[in-house]
Amino acid sequence: MTSETATGTRRATAAPPAHRDPNVLRWLGAYTASLLGDSVYFLALAWAAARVTGPAQVGVVLALGAVPRAVLMLGGGVIADRLGPRRVVITADAVRAGVVLAVALALGLASPGVWLLAAVALVFGVVDAVFMPAVGALPPRITTRDQLVRVQGLRTLATRLAVIVGPFVGGAAMSLGGPAAAFAAAGLVFALSLVLLLNLRVAASPPAHPADASEAAAPSTPSTPSTPSTSPASSTSPTPSASPWHDLAEGLRYVKRHRMLLALITVAWLVELGFSGPLNIGLVLLVEDRGWGPGGMGLIISCFGAGAGASALALALGGRIPRAVPLSGWCLLLGSLAVGALGTTSALPLAAAAAAVAGLAAGFTGAVFAALLQTSTDPAYLGRVTATTTLLTVGVVPLSYPLTGALAPHVGLPAVFLGYACVCALAAALVPACATLRGASLPPRN
């Protein structure tokens, strides 16, 4: 059964644990393959650009994809809600597989100029803008609400696996046949993801839940969640509108009215800002300043990944987590202390231990907040809500990296890391301070 259907029997009975659900595992395999394809593609694009142009132009080619991704992200959420996330992710993977395989063929037959690589980067940026909101809206349609924390734990594990395996696959392919072979490998991985997605069973629309109505200050569609309709589609399908612009504006108004979602997205943005800055540009500067070398940098990154992976594994395989949302606040506080310690210690073992603690905190809170967002959002708006969150975290947060590099020589790296630690602490404080987050809970798990 490969079509998008409303699986009433599946919803009426308890779903198996996510890590033993064949449907969830198909989605996980497709998601992992897609991430691996992204990693191999990025490496192949950078290497191919370096062969046909100079270092400055390489940066321009790699940055080109970020422009349409940021500009079109909210529109991608509208498309996911209008067409359904399964259809969107299948189309996105098909386009990516076709494009990179075509580039592999072109590189194998000739030496195309930088214009071809720039065009490929732009196409991938556009595809990412619709893929990211859609893939975030899929989990509630493939399992029950009580399994979403497990799904998010599995998703974090997939991300960590792709970060480790992707560069190895890309490097091996390039050593055998250069960028053409690497693009071909990326295309085959995207094709594998496509096959798995085509065999994915997806509910037409997940059931609406009462929590959504209690959090929203006002109804967002004529069918109000607080008064369930006898028609299953009345509260889960978007109200037809005159244009996508109306849908986009309505999605933003929905987030604004939904007090808990607004608080949750704010906290998620602060968390991404507090952890990404130190572990990206901040870590590069820190390793150079301390003289730890590439090996030290690799150790710290590996410890952070191991911490995040351990918390994700615990969430994926573990049982019920009592008071998971308040516990996330305490984890963020612990993570803020770890970020501060990472920037102030001069001992590499202590820095590695601090990175592991920060990874544990980031992995746990990221999965819990993602599951809370999915269980609290009206299914008709899930694509647009996911797009809003992704834009703020993936699109806006990297803009802080140049500021970090500019401030470090003037205030010192310890002060920069302590500043990021304060951002994490602010996020931790907002969890109990916001009444809607303080009283939020996740469904009990099987």
C-alpha positions as CSV (number, residue, x, y, z in Angstrom):
1,M,0.0,0.0,0.0
2,T,1.8,3.1,-1.2
3,S,-0.9,5.7,-1.5
4,E,-1.6,8.4,1.0
5,T,-4.6,7.0,2.9
6,A,-6.4,7.6,6.2
7,T,-5.5,4.5,8.1
8,G,-8.4,4.4,10.6
9,T,-7.6,1.0,11.9
10,R,-4.0,2.0,12.6
11,R,-5.1,5.1,14.5
12,A,-7.7,3.2,16.5
13,T,-5.2,0.8,18.0
14,A,-1.9,1.6,19.7
15,A,1.0,1.8,17.3
16,P,4.0,-0.4,18.0
17,P,7.0,1.4,19.5
18,A,8.6,3.5,16.8
19,H,11.9,1.6,16.8
20,R,9.9,-1.6,16.0
21,D,7.4,-0.1,13.6
22,P,8.2,-1.1,10.0
23,N,6.6,2.0,8.6
24,V,8.6,4.3,10.9
25,L,11.7,2.4,10.0
26,R,11.0,2.9,6.3
27,W,10.7,6.6,6.9
28,L,13.9,6.6,9.0
29,G,15.8,4.8,6.2
30,A,14.6,7.3,3.7
31,Y,15.4,10.3,5.9
32,T,18.9,8.9,6.7
33,A,19.5,8.3,3.0
34,S,18.4,11.8,2.1
35,L,20.8,13.2,4.7
36,L,23.6,11.1,3.4
37,G,22.9,12.3,-0.1
38,D,23.0,15.9,1.1
39,S,26.4,15.3,2.7
40,V,27.9,13.6,-0.3
41,Y,26.4,16.2,-2.7
42,F,27.8,19.1,-0.7
43,L,31.3,17.6,-0.7
44,A,31.1,16.9,-4.4
45,L,29.9,20.4,-5.2
46,A,32.7,22.0,-3.2
47,W,35.4,19.8,-4.8
48,A,34.0,20.4,-8.3
49,A,33.9,24.1,-7.7
50,A,37.5,24.1,-6.5
51,R,38.6,22.5,-9.7
52,V,37.0,25.0,-12.1
53,T,37.3,28.2,-10.1
54,G,39.2,29.9,-7.3
55,P,38.7,29.8,-3.5
56,A,36.6,32.9,-3.4
57,Q,34.2,31.6,-6.0
58,V,33.9,28.2,-4.2
59,G,32.4,30.1,-1.2
60,V,30.0,31.9,-3.5
61,V,28.9,28.7,-5.2
62,L,28.3,27.0,-1.8
63,A,26.4,30.0,-0.4
64,L,24.1,30.3,-3.4
65,G,21.9,27.5,-2.2
66,A,21.3,29.3,1.1
67,V,19.6,32.3,-0.6
68,P,16.5,30.5,-2.1
69,R,16.3,28.2,0.9
70,A,15.9,31.2,3.3
71,V,13.7,33.3,1.0
72,L,11.3,30.4,0.0
73,M,11.2,28.5,3.3
74,L,7.8,29.9,4.5
75,G,6.4,29.2,1.0
76,G,7.6,25.7,1.3
77,G,5.5,25.3,4.4
78,V,2.5,26.4,2.5
79,I,3.2,23.9,-0.3
80,A,3.6,21.1,2.3
81,D,0.2,21.9,3.9
82,R,-1.6,22.3,0.5
83,L,-0.2,19.2,-1.3
84,G,0.6,16.9,1.7
85,P,4.1,16.3,3.0
86,R,4.5,12.8,1.4
87,R,4.0,14.1,-2.1
88,V,6.4,17.0,-1.5
89,V,9.3,14.9,-0.1
90,I,8.9,12.3,-2.9
91,T,9.0,15.1,-5.5
92,A,12.0,16.7,-3.8
93,D,14.0,13.5,-3.7
94,A,13.1,12.7,-7.3
95,V,14.3,16.1,-8.4
96,R,17.5,15.9,-6.4
97,A,18.3,12.4,-7.7
98,G,17.7,13.5,-11.3
99,V,19.7,16.7,-11.0
100,V,22.9,15.2,-9.4
101,L,22.9,12.2,-11.7
102,A,22.6,14.6,-14.7
103,V,25.6,16.6,-13.3
104,A,27.6,13.4,-12.8
105,L,27.0,12.5,-16.5
106,A,27.9,16.1,-17.5
107,L,31.2,16.0,-15.5
108,G,32.0,12.6,-17.0
109,L,31.6,13.8,-20.6
110,A,33.0,17.3,-20.4
111,S,34.3,20.0,-18.1
112,P,31.4,22.3,-17.5
113,G,31.9,25.8,-16.2
114,V,31.1,27.3,-12.8
115,W,27.7,28.4,-14.2
116,L,26.5,24.8,-14.1
117,L,27.5,24.3,-10.5
118,A,25.9,27.6,-9.5
119,A,22.7,26.5,-11.1
120,V,22.8,23.2,-9.3
121,A,23.3,25.0,-6.0
122,L,20.3,27.2,-6.7
123,V,18.1,24.3,-7.6
124,F,19.1,22.5,-4.4
125,G,18.3,25.6,-2.4
126,V,14.8,25.8,-3.9
127,V,14.2,22.0,-3.3
128,D,15.4,22.3,0.3
129,A,13.0,25.1,0.9
130,V,10.0,22.8,0.3
131,F,11.7,19.6,1.5
132,M,12.5,20.7,5.1
133,P,9.0,21.8,6.1
134,A,7.5,18.7,4.5
135,V,9.9,16.2,6.2
136,G,9.2,17.9,9.5
137,A,5.4,17.5,9.0
138,L,5.6,13.7,8.2
139,P,6.1,12.0,11.6
140,P,2.5,12.7,12.9
141,R,1.2,11.0,9.8
142,I,3.2,7.8,10.1
143,T,2.7,6.9,13.8
144,T,0.6,7.9,16.8
145,R,1.2,11.0,19.0
146,D,2.6,8.9,21.9
147,Q,5.5,7.7,19.7
148,L,6.7,11.1,18.4
149,V,9.4,11.6,21.0
150,R,10.9,8.2,20.0
151,V,10.7,9.3,16.3
152,Q,12.5,12.5,17.1
153,G,15.2,10.5,19.0
154,L,15.6,8.2,15.9
155,R,15.8,11.3,13.7
156,T,18.6,12.7,15.8
157,L,20.5,9.4,15.5
158,A,20.0,9.5,11.8
159,T,21.5,13.0,11.6
160,R,24.5,12.0,13.6
161,L,25.1,8.9,11.5
162,A,24.9,11.0,8.3
163,V,27.4,13.5,9.7
164,I,29.9,10.6,10.3
165,V,29.3,8.4,7.2
166,G,28.5,11.1,4.6
167,P,32.0,12.6,4.2
168,F,33.5,9.1,4.2
169,V,31.2,8.0,1.3
170,G,31.9,11.2,-0.6
171,G,35.6,11.0,-0.1
172,A,35.7,7.3,-1.2
173,A,33.7,8.1,-4.3
174,M,36.0,11.0,-5.2
175,S,39.1,8.9,-4.7
176,L,37.7,6.4,-7.2
177,G,36.3,8.7,-9.9
178,G,36.5,12.4,-8.9
179,P,33.5,14.7,-8.5
180,A,31.6,12.9,-11.2
181,A,31.6,9.7,-9.1
182,A,30.7,11.6,-6.0
183,F,27.7,13.2,-7.7
184,A,26.7,9.7,-9.0
185,A,26.9,8.3,-5.5
186,A,24.7,11.1,-4.1
187,G,22.2,10.5,-6.9
188,L,22.0,6.8,-6.0
189,V,21.5,7.5,-2.3
190,F,18.7,10.0,-3.2
191,A,17.2,7.3,-5.4
192,L,17.2,4.9,-2.5
193,S,15.4,7.4,-0.3
194,L,12.9,7.8,-3.1
195,V,12.2,4.1,-3.2
196,L,11.6,3.9,0.5
197,L,9.3,6.9,0.5
198,L,7.2,5.4,-2.3
199,N,6.5,2.5,0.0
200,L,5.7,4.6,3.0
201,R,2.2,4.4,4.5
202,V,1.0,7.9,5.4
203,A,-2.3,8.9,6.9
204,A,-4.2,11.5,4.8
205,S,-4.4,13.8,7.8
206,P,-3.5,13.0,11.5
207,P,-6.4,13.5,13.9
208,A,-6.9,16.9,15.5
209,H,-6.3,17.0,19.2
210,P,-8.0,19.1,21.9
211,A,-4.7,20.6,23.2
212,D,-4.4,22.7,20.1
213,A,-7.7,24.6,20.8
214,S,-6.8,25.3,24.4
215,E,-3.5,26.9,23.5
216,A,-4.8,29.1,20.6
217,A,-6.2,32.4,21.6
218,A,-8.6,32.4,18.7
219,P,-9.8,30.0,16.0
220,S,-7.8,30.0,12.9
221,T,-10.3,28.4,10.5
222,P,-14.1,28.3,10.5
223,S,-13.9,24.8,11.9
224,T,-12.9,25.4,15.5
225,P,-10.9,22.6,17.2
226,S,-12.7,23.1,20.5
227,T,-16.0,21.9,19.0
228,P,-15.2,18.7,17.2
229,S,-17.0,18.2,14.0
230,T,-18.6,15.0,12.8
231,S,-16.6,15.3,9.6
232,P,-13.0,14.0,10.0
233,A,-11.6,16.4,7.6
234,S,-13.2,19.5,9.0
235,S,-10.5,20.4,11.5
236,T,-7.5,18.8,9.9
237,S,-7.7,20.0,6.3
238,P,-6.8,23.6,5.4
239,T,-9.6,25.8,4.5
240,P,-9.5,26.5,0.7
241,S,-8.2,30.0,0.1
242,A,-7.9,32.3,-2.9
243,S,-4.1,32.2,-3.0
244,P,-1.0,30.7,-1.3
245,W,-0.3,34.2,0.1
246,H,-3.5,33.9,2.2
247,D,-2.3,30.6,3.5
248,L,1.1,32.0,4.3
249,A,-0.4,34.9,6.2
250,E,-2.9,32.7,8.0
251,G,0.0,30.4,9.1
252,L,1.9,33.3,10.6
253,R,-1.2,34.5,12.4
254,Y,-1.8,31.0,13.7
255,V,1.7,31.0,15.3
256,K,1.2,34.4,16.7
257,R,-2.2,33.5,18.3
258,H,-0.9,30.1,19.6
259,R,0.7,31.2,22.9
260,M,2.5,27.9,23.6
261,L,3.8,27.5,20.0
262,L,5.1,31.1,20.1
263,A,7.0,30.4,23.3
264,L,8.2,27.1,22.1
265,I,9.6,28.5,18.8
266,T,11.3,31.3,20.8
267,V,13.0,28.9,23.1
268,A,14.0,26.6,20.2
269,W,15.6,29.6,18.4
270,L,17.5,30.5,21.6
271,V,18.7,26.9,22.0
272,E,19.9,26.8,18.4
273,L,21.7,30.1,18.9
274,G,23.3,29.1,22.2
275,F,24.6,25.7,21.0
276,S,25.4,26.4,17.3
277,G,27.6,29.4,17.8
278,P,30.1,27.7,20.2
279,L,30.2,24.5,18.2
280,N,30.7,26.1,14.8
281,I,32.8,29.3,14.5
282,G,33.5,29.5,18.2
283,L,35.1,26.1,18.4
284,V,37.4,26.8,15.4
285,L,38.6,30.0,17.2
286,L,38.9,28.2,20.5
287,V,41.0,25.3,19.2
288,E,43.4,27.7,17.4
289,D,43.7,29.9,20.5
290,R,44.4,26.9,22.9
291,G,46.7,25.1,20.4
292,W,44.7,21.9,20.5
293,G,45.1,21.3,16.8
294,P,42.8,19.4,14.4
295,G,42.9,16.3,16.7
296,G,41.6,18.3,19.6
297,M,38.8,19.8,17.4
298,G,37.8,16.4,16.2
299,L,37.7,15.1,19.8
300,I,35.5,17.9,21.0
301,I,33.1,17.5,18.0
302,S,33.0,13.7,18.5
303,C,32.2,14.1,22.2
304,F,29.4,16.5,21.4
305,G,28.0,14.1,18.8
306,A,28.3,11.2,21.2
307,G,26.4,13.0,23.9
308,A,23.6,14.0,21.5
309,G,23.5,10.5,20.1
310,A,23.3,8.9,23.6
311,S,20.4,11.1,24.6
312,A,18.7,10.4,21.3
313,L,19.1,6.7,21.8
314,A,17.7,6.8,25.3
315,L,14.6,8.7,24.0
316,A,14.2,6.3,21.0
317,L,14.4,3.1,23.1
318,G,13.3,4.2,26.6
319,G,9.9,4.2,28.1
320,R,7.8,7.0,29.4
321,I,9.6,10.2,30.5
322,P,7.8,11.9,33.3
323,R,7.6,15.7,33.1
324,A,9.7,15.8,29.9
325,V,9.1,19.5,29.2
326,P,10.2,20.8,32.7
327,L,13.1,18.3,32.6
328,S,14.2,20.0,29.3
329,G,14.5,23.3,31.2
330,W,16.9,21.7,33.7
331,C,18.8,20.1,30.8
332,L,19.2,23.5,29.1
333,L,20.6,24.9,32.4
334,L,23.1,22.1,32.6
335,G,24.0,22.7,28.9
336,S,24.5,26.4,29.6
337,L,27.1,25.5,32.3
338,A,28.8,23.1,29.9
339,V,29.0,25.8,27.1
340,G,30.6,28.2,29.6
341,A,33.0,25.6,30.8
342,L,34.0,24.7,27.2
343,G,35.1,28.3,26.6
344,T,36.9,28.9,29.8
345,T,38.9,25.7,30.4
346,S,42.4,25.3,29.1
347,A,42.5,21.5,29.5
348,L,41.4,19.5,26.4
349,P,39.9,16.6,28.5
350,L,37.7,19.0,30.4
351,A,36.7,20.7,27.1
352,A,35.8,17.3,25.7
353,A,33.7,16.4,28.8
354,A,31.9,19.7,28.6
355,A,31.1,19.1,24.9
356,A,29.7,15.7,25.8
357,V,27.4,17.3,28.4
358,A,26.3,20.0,26.0
359,G,25.5,17.3,23.4
360,L,23.4,15.4,25.9
361,A,21.4,18.6,26.7
362,A,21.1,19.6,23.1
363,G,20.0,16.1,22.0
364,F,17.4,15.7,24.7
365,T,15.8,19.1,24.5
366,G,15.8,19.1,20.7
367,A,13.9,15.9,20.5
368,V,11.4,16.8,23.2
369,F,10.7,20.3,21.8
370,A,10.2,18.8,18.2
371,A,7.8,16.3,19.6
372,L,5.9,19.0,21.6
373,L,5.7,21.2,18.5
374,Q,4.2,18.3,16.5
375,T,1.7,17.2,19.1
376,S,0.6,20.8,19.8
377,T,0.1,22.1,16.2
378,D,-3.1,21.7,14.3
379,P,-2.2,19.2,11.5
380,A,-3.5,21.7,8.9
381,Y,-0.7,24.1,9.8
382,L,2.1,21.7,10.6
383,G,4.1,22.5,7.4
384,R,3.9,26.2,7.9
385,V,4.8,26.0,11.6
386,T,7.8,23.7,10.8
387,A,8.9,26.2,8.1
388,T,8.8,29.1,10.6
389,T,10.8,27.2,13.1
390,T,13.3,26.0,10.5
391,L,13.7,29.4,9.0
392,L,14.6,30.9,12.5
393,T,17.0,28.1,13.4
394,V,18.6,27.1,10.1
395,G,18.2,30.4,8.3
396,V,18.7,33.1,10.9
397,V,21.1,31.6,13.4
398,P,24.1,31.4,11.0
399,L,23.9,35.1,10.6
400,S,25.4,35.4,14.1
401,Y,28.6,33.6,13.1
402,P,30.3,36.7,11.6
403,L,29.4,38.6,14.8
404,T,31.1,35.9,16.9
405,G,34.3,36.2,14.7
406,A,34.2,40.0,15.0
407,L,33.7,40.1,18.8
408,A,36.3,37.4,19.8
409,P,39.4,39.6,19.2
410,H,37.9,42.4,21.2
411,V,36.3,40.7,24.2
412,G,38.1,37.4,24.3
413,L,36.9,33.9,23.6
414,P,35.9,33.2,27.3
415,A,33.5,36.1,27.2
416,V,32.0,35.0,23.8
417,F,31.4,31.5,25.2
418,L,29.9,32.9,28.4
419,G,27.6,35.0,26.3
420,Y,26.4,31.9,24.5
421,A,26.0,30.2,27.8
422,C,23.8,33.1,29.0
423,V,21.6,32.6,25.8
424,C,21.2,28.9,26.8
425,A,20.4,29.9,30.4
426,L,17.8,32.4,29.1
427,A,16.1,29.6,27.1
428,A,16.2,27.4,30.3
429,A,14.6,30.2,32.3
430,L,11.8,30.6,29.8
431,V,10.6,27.0,30.1
432,P,9.2,27.5,33.7
433,A,8.6,31.2,33.2
434,C,6.0,30.7,30.4
435,A,2.8,29.3,31.8
436,T,2.0,27.6,28.6
437,L,5.3,25.7,28.5
438,R,5.3,25.1,32.3
439,G,2.1,23.2,32.0
440,A,2.8,21.5,28.7
441,S,3.2,17.7,28.6
442,L,3.7,15.0,26.0
443,P,1.4,12.0,25.6
444,P,2.4,8.9,27.6
445,R,4.3,6.3,25.5
446,N,3.7,2.6,25.1
